[in-house]
Amino acid sequence: MYEDLTDKMLIDFLNLGRVNAPYEPAIREAIERVLRSGYYILGEETAAFEREFASYCGVKHCVGVANGLDALHLILRAYGIGPGHEVIVPANTFIATWLAVSLVGARIVPVEPDELSWNIAPERIEEAITPRTRAIMPVHLYGAPADMDAIREIAQRHHLRVIEDAAQAHGARYRGLRAGSLGDAAGFSFYPGKNLGALGDGGAITTSDDDLAEHLRKLRNYGSSIKYQHDVAGVNSRLDEMQSAVLRVKLQHLDADNARRAAVADSYREALADTPVELIRIPDKAQSIWHLFVVRTPRRDALRDYLTSRGIGTQIHYPVPCHRQGAFAHQAWPELPVTERLQSQILSLPMSPYLSADDVAYVAAQVKAFFA
């Protein structure tokens, strides 16, 4: 099937047109419904999506916001976390996790990842706690839940909040419970490339804390719950009606799409089991939704070049650690050798619900050919 290569990419890393194509008629209908309504901000579509996503996650409340960064930032604000406080975050993560802490003026305390799961290592968290620590913000990296039993136990002993960064984990489970219900509150992103992706930016906060949800609804809307009455100094961060309508359509298919991703991941794992690449370890109590399929090898750059030459798109999540980014390079950080080693060796292979068995077999065959 792939014998005759051309200059055109044969297997994209991700093609959002193909992801959304099966749902296009329903998406068009949803958008037209919003257009006809004449109501575009904080209307019934957003209220309905909030109810549906809260139910899906197994929590009492969902608060739609403009993006995933705002979701995390507003949770920290609502909990009164700010200057003079510290928040423990993974060293190995996308920069939004760090930016949320920076935006409230708290101190970022990075903790190294586990060498097998690549998520934050619980055994390293406790040594990072000080009297100024107010929260732990684990990330469910690449779609696999962090070790929440250990993290919650540490948080409980030290009276800390647990704020999930669930931006990559829509539908992931830990001991049968969905991401978004595993801490005090959780932030989600609906960036188009996510498993539950909008047609633009969007985000949400999930929680079962009534008071927190009420405060967040004010914060996202200029500090107001009644028009032109502003109880707190809020922001403008609202999930709009168009995106809510699109997300309502796609939420109905999320579990089926995640199941297809899991099948792709199983095929990859079986085909690559006898290669030199290292695969992520998913604990038995966790169920990944395979937002990304990431492999690890010291020969990452050469492997990526080879796969590109064979018509296979790849990405690196993430090529520069947060503490080496210009935004944070002026600060002093502890040595983070595990994170730096990981981010010099990891490579994301194509992962999507639409990948065929032939697609996966071809990618795996080219990985094997490179090492052969």
N, C-alpha and C positions, 0 to 999 in steps of 0.2 A: 504493500500500500504506500510506503514511504520511500520507495527505491529511487525515484527520480527527484532529486532535490533541486529547488530553484532558489532564487534570491529572496523569495517571499517566505515569511515565517509560517511554518506548517502548523505548529502548535503554540498559540499565544500563551503567555503566562496567565492572562485573564482577559476575556472578551465580554464586557458588560452587556453589549448588544445581545449576545447569545444567552447570557444569564437571564435577561429580562424578556426575551422573545416569547417564551411560552405563556407569559402573563400579560402580553401587550394588549390584547382586547379588553381584559378586565381593568388594566391600568388606564387605558383611554377612557373607558366608561367612568371610572372613579374621578379622573381629572375633569371630565365634562360635568359630572355631578357638582363638583366644587365650583366650576365656572358659572353654572346655572344658579347656584345658591346665592351668589353675590356676597358671601361671607368668607373671608380669607385668613383671619387671625383668631385663634382661640375660639373656634366654633365647634359644631357638633362632630366633625370628622376627628379633630384632635381629642375631644372628650371621649369619643368612642374608641379611638386607638389606645388612649391611656387605660381605659377599662379593660380592653382586650389584652394588652401587653402585661398589665398587672396580673391578670388572671393566668396568663401563660407562664409568667415567672413564679407564680405562687406567692404573691405579696398583696398587701392591701392597696397600695398606691403606686401610680406611675405619673411622673410629672414631665411632660414633653418640653425640651429646651432646644436651642439652636444647633448644638453640636456636642460631641463627646467631651471636649475640653471644658466647655461651660458646665456640663453635668458634674464633673469632678470638682471644679472650682466652686460651684454654688453649694455643693454638699459641705465642703470645708468651711465656707462662709457661714452657712446655716448652723453649723456646730460651734461657731465662735472661735475657730482655729485661725491664728494669725501671728503677728510679730511676737517673738519671745517663745513660740512653740516650735516643736519639731514633729515631722511626719516621716515615718519609715516607708521607703519605696524600694522597688527592685532596681538594682543597677542595670539589669538587662531588660530594657523596655523601650517603647516609643517615647519620644520626648514629651508628649502631652501629659503623661503621668507626673513628670517633674515640673512642667510649667504650671499645672494646677496648684501645686504647693507654693511655687514662686509667686504666683499672682496674689495669694492671700498674705504674703510676707512672712510665711513660716520658713523654717530651716529644713532643707532637704537632707535626709539621712539615707544614703544608698546602702543596700544590702546585696551581697553577691548571690548568684543563682546556684541552685543544686546542679551538680555535674551531669545528672541523668535526665531530669525533667526539664531543665533550663528555666524553670520558674524559681521564684524567690525561695531561698533555703531557710526553713523555719529555725533550724538550729543556730543560724547566724543572727536571727532577729533579736533574741533576748540580750545579746551582748551590746546591741546598738541602742537599747532603751536607756533613757535618762529621766530625771525628774521633769524635764520639759517636754517629753514625748506625749502627744495627744492622740495619735492615730497610727494605724498600720494600713497601708494601701496596697494590697496584693493585686497583681495583674494576672488574669487568666490567659497566659501568653499562647499565641497561635491557636487559641480555641480550647486549650486544656486547662481545667481548673487547677488553681494552686492548692497546696496541702492545707485545706481550711480547718480541719480538726486541730492540727497543731497550732495554726495561727490564732484561731479563736481561743484556744486554751491559754496561750500566752497573753492575749489581749484581756481576757477575763481576769487573770491574776494581777495584771498591772492596771486594770481599769481604763483600758484604751478602746477607742472606736475602731471598728473594722470597716473600711470603705473599699468595696470591690471596684477595680477598674475592669469592667466586663465588656470593654469596647470590641473585643475579638471573640466573645463567647456567647452569642445569642443562641440559647437552647442547650448549652453544655450542662452536664449534670455532675453532682458530687453527692455520693450516697443517695442517689435518686432525686435530690433537690436541684432545682434549676439555678444556674448562675443568675445573680440578681436578688436571690433570697438568702445568700450565705453569710451576709454580714449585716451591719446596721443599715447600710444604704449602698447603692451601686450606681455607677455611671456607665451608660451605654452610648456608643456612637452608631449612627446610621449612615455613615459615609458610604457612597455607592458601592465600593468594593467589599463591604462587610457581608456576612452571611445573610443578614437582614439589612439590605441597603436601600436607601431612598434614591431619588433622582437628583439629589443635591445634598447639601449638608443637613444634618439633623441629629438629635440626641435625646436621651431620656434618663431620668433618675427613678429608681425603684426602691421602695422601702415599705415597711409595715409600721413605721413610726408616725402616728397621726399628727403630732405637733410639728415634726420635721417637714412633713409633706405640706402642711398649711403654710409654714414659713417659706418653703421653696416656691410655692405658687405665687407668693407675693414677690419674692426676690427676682424671679424671672420676668416679672411684668411691672417694672419700674417701682417695685415696692408696694404695689396696689392690689387690692382685692375688690374695691369699689372704684368705679371710674372717677378719676381726678382726686382721689383721696390716697395719699402715699404715706404709709405707716413706717416704712424703712427706706433706706437709700438703696434701691434695687438697681437692676440692669434691664436691658432689652434683650431677652434670650428666650424666644418662643418657637416651638415647633409649629410650622405653618400648616394650613389646611390641606394644601396640595400634597405636601410630603406625607402628612398623616393619612390621607386617602390612599396614596400609593403603598404605604407601609401596611395598611389594613389588608390590602390585596395580598401582598407578599407574605405576611404573617401566616396566612392560611396554608401556605406551602412550605413554610420554613422547616418543619420536621422532615418532610419528604426530601427536600433539598439536602438537609444535613445527613440523611441516611445515604443519599447517593455519594456525598463526599466521603462518608465512612467507608463505603464500598471501594471507592478509588484509593483511599488510604490503605485499606487491607491489601489491595492488589499491589500497590507500591511496596508495602512492607514485606510481602511474600517474595516479590521479584528481586528486591534489593538485599534480602537477608544474608546472602553469601558474598556481598561486595564489601570493600573497605569502608564505605560510608557509615557513619554512626547515625542511628535513628533515635528520635526522642522516645523516652520511656513514659508511658501513660499508666499511672497507678490503677490497680483494680477498682478502687472506689471512685474513680473519676471516669467520665465519658466525654471525650473530646468531640467538638463539632468540626474539627479540621479546617479552621479558617485558613490556615497555611499548612503546607507539607514541607517541613524543613529538614534538610540533611546536613551533616557536619563532616568536613574533611580538611586536613591541612593543605590539600591541593585545590581548595575552593576556586580560586581565580582561573586556574588552568581548566578545571572542569566546566566552569561557566563558559569560557571561551569555546571549548569543544562543543558544548550543547548548542550554543548560538550558531556555530558553523553547521550544525546538523538540523537547523530550523526549529529549535526549541527555545522558547522564551523562559527566562528565569528572573528572579529578583533577589536582593539581599535585604533581609529584615533583622538588623539594621546595620549599615556599614560603618557608622561612627557612633561609639557609645555616647550617652548623654553627657558624661563628665568631660568628654573631649570636644563637645560642640562649642562653637563660638559663644553661644548664649550663656554657657556656664564655665567657660575655660578660665575666666578671671578669678574663680574661687578655688580654694584649696580642698582637695578631695583625698580620701584614703586610697591606698593602693587597691585596685580592683582587677587583679590578674585574670580571674575566671571569666569575667565579663569581656575583657579585652581579647582573650583567647577565643571565646565563643564568637564574638562578632567579627573576627578575622577568618573564621572557618565555616560559617553557616551559609547555606544556599537554599532558597525556596524554589521548589519545582512547581510546574503547573498544577493547580488544584481548583477544580470547579465541578458543579453538578453535571455539566454537559460533557465532560471528558468520557470518551468511549473506552472500551477494553483495549482496542487497537492503539489508541492514543497512549494509554498508560504503558502498554507493552513496548511501544516504540521508545518512549522516554527511558524506561528501565533498561532496554537493550542498549541505548546509547551511553548510559552511565556505565554499564558493564563493559562496553567496548572501550571507553576511555581508560578504565583501569586495566584492561587486558593489554 
